[in-house]
Amino acid sequence: MRVAVIGTGIAGNAAAWSLSKRYPVTVYDRERRVGGHSHTVTIDYDGTPLTVDIGFIVYNELNYPDLTALFAHLDVETVESCMSFAVTADTGRFEWKGGGNNWIETVRGLFAQRRNLLSPSYLWMLRDVLTFNEQSARDYAAGKLAGLTLGDYFRVNHFAPRLLRTIWRRWVPRSGRRRRAISCNSRPKTSSPSSPTIACCNMTARSGAR
């Protein structure tokens, strides 16, 4: 039997590598390069060439055990890096930056708009980001999320409406220490990534918000 794999992203490459141990495998991709959405492009930044990695931007050992095992098996070295996430929305009326190398950088990002220091709804939202990360993980483990929409879960637990309306619908900020693959020469270094697990991703996809 011969096997064809469509796509050369991480899933296609991993499947092709695994299947090639038993079958002849041919990999197809519509692009002239391999890697799928994992790609490095060069942009012109005020006259200075700048290489930017796109795709494959989040990797940590806690949430990607299978990928971590694959890297270890292939002797792909990884190093710790600090990842931040920033968003601007509504033509600049809302600004958010998560992450940072220390608490000062984190606070500066969270309060990039100084007026939010005195915004009750914003402070409520920040508190509930932490509450949600902890409580949703417990509720998921206890089987309490079955049949709930995200909007229902927020209403039942009285989470800040702004968290769902302003942050979640644009993107879930997931700051913390991440690890990125850099070469194929030595075994991965170990660390303890601290990325929060968003348990409610396992709930019904629709928000249910009204």
N, C-alpha and C positions, 0 to 999 in steps of 0.2 A: 504493500500500500504506500502511496505517495501522499504527502500532506502539503497543503497550501495554507499559509498564514497571511492574512490581509492586515497590513499595518505594521510599522516598525517602531511604534511607541514602546513604552516599558512593558505593557501587557503582551504585545505581539512578539517582542524580542524574547521575553521570558518564556512564552509558550513555545516559540520556535527552538530555543535552546534546550528546553526540557524534552520536547518531542524528537529532536534530532538524535537523541541517544538510541531511539528504536526505529525511526523511519527516515526516509529521505524527505527533507523539508525544503520548500521553496517559499521565500517571503516576498510579498508584493507591497508596494507603496506608491501612491500617486505622485509623491514628491521625488526630487532627484537626490535627496539626502535621507539618512535614517534618523530615527530619534523621535518621530511624532512631534508632539507639542514641546518636547524638551529640545531647546534650540538656543543658540547664542547669536545675537545680531549685533552689528556695529552701527551706532547712530552718531550723528554729528551734533555735539554739544558745544554750541558757541565756537565752532571751528576746531574743536578737539574731538578726535575719534574716541568713542567710549563703547566698550563691549558690555552688553547687557544680556544676562541669562533670562529667558522667558520659559514659561511652562515649568514643570518640575521644580517648584520653588519652595515646597514644604515637605520636609522629611524629618521624622523623629522616630526613635526606636520604640517609644511607647505605643504609638498609633499605627505603626507600619511594621509589625513583626515579621511578616513574610518577606517584605522587601529587604528588611534588615538581614534576615537569614540568607537571602540571595546574595547580597553584597558580601557577607562574610564568606560564603562558599566560593565566590569569585575573587576573593582577596581585594575587594574594592575598599580603599581607605576612606574614612570619613573624619571630618573635624567639626568641632563645635563652632557654631556661628550664632550671632544674635539677629533675629529677624523682627522687623517692625512691620506694621501694616497701617497705611494711611488712606483716608478717603475724604474727598470733598464732594459735597452734594448740594443740590438746589442753588446752583451758580454761586457757591461759596457761602451760603447761609449756614451750612453746617460743616465743621471740620473735625476730623478725628485722627489721632495717631496713637497706636498701641505699640508696646514693646520699648526697647531701649536697653542700654548696657547697665544702667543703674536707676535708682528710684527718682533721681532728679530729672533724667531724660524722660522717664515714664510720665511724671507729673506735668512736665512741660508739654508733652504731646497730648495728654488728656485735656489739658486746659490751654490748648493752642489759641482758642478764643477766650480771652480773659473774662469776658462777661459770664461765662459758664461757672465761674467761681461762686457767683451769687444766684445761680439758677437752681431753684428747688427741684424742678423736673429733671435737670441734668444730673444733679447729685443723687437723686433717687435712682436714676437709671444706672449710675456707676455702682451704687451699692447692690443693686439687683443683678448686675453682671456677675458679681462674685457669688451672690446667693443662688442664682440660677445654675451656675457651673457646678456647685456642690449639691444642691437639692435635686437637680435633674438626674445626676448620676446615681444618687441614692434611690430615687423613684424608679428609674429604669431597672436597676438591680432588683427592686422589690416587685417588679411587674405592674407598676401603677400607671404606665403610659399607654397601655393597649386601648385603641379606639379613640384616643384623644387627638385633636388637632393642636397645632402649636398655639393658636389663638385661644382655644379652650383651656389649655394648660396655664397660659398667662393669666386668664381671668380667674380661674379657680384659686390660684396662688397669689393673686393680687400683685403680680409683678408690674413694674413701671410700664405704662402703655408706650412710653417713648422708646423703650428698648426694642419693642417689636416694630413700632412704626418707623423709627429713625435709623436704627442700626441693623436689625435682622434683615429687613427687606432689601438693604443695599449690600450687606455682607456681614458675616459674623466675625468680629475682630478676634483673632486668635494669636496673641502675642506669646512670647516665651522663647526659650532657647531651642534652636533647631540644629539639625546636622545636615551637611550637604556632602555629596560624593565628590571627590577631587581627583582620584587617580586609581590605578589598578595595580599598585606595586606592593602594598603591604596590608596587613589585616586591620580591620576597623578598630579604632580606639573606643573605649567604653565611656559612657556618661549616663546621666540620669535626666533626660529631657523633662521639662515641666509644662508641656503643653496641656491646657485643660481639655477634657473630653466633653464634647457637646452631645450629651446623651439624646436630646430630643431630635436629633437628626434621624433617629429610628422611628419617629412618630409619623403620622400621616403628613404628606408633603404640603398640603394646602394649609394656609395659616389660619383660616377660620375667623379672621379679624373682620369686624364690621365697622 
